[in-house]
């Protein structure tokens, strides 16, 4: 039985928006190790499932797909960043002296 993980991708550090973070991704876990090609030195594997990643609108849809296709899937809960609200004046040192 193939294993997979279902997760919600985090936002890229180089972007300010939240594009492509609302969908859920199903990715297969590797079943075979990578082998080194003696001629070119590239790392490769015969496991083609590693190249596959599917996007779903909800975690329920991803779990339903995994159930229908007999895939053992682990759901990884998304990390929600904690917002720290600060005043603009807290950035300056002269306010901390008082």
Buried (B, 14 or more C-beta within 10 A) or exposed (E): EBBBEBBBBEEEEEEEEEEEEEBBBBBBBEEEEEEEEEEEEEEEBEBEBBEEEBEBEEBEBBBEBBEEEEBEBEBEEEEEEEEEEEEEEEEEEEEEEE
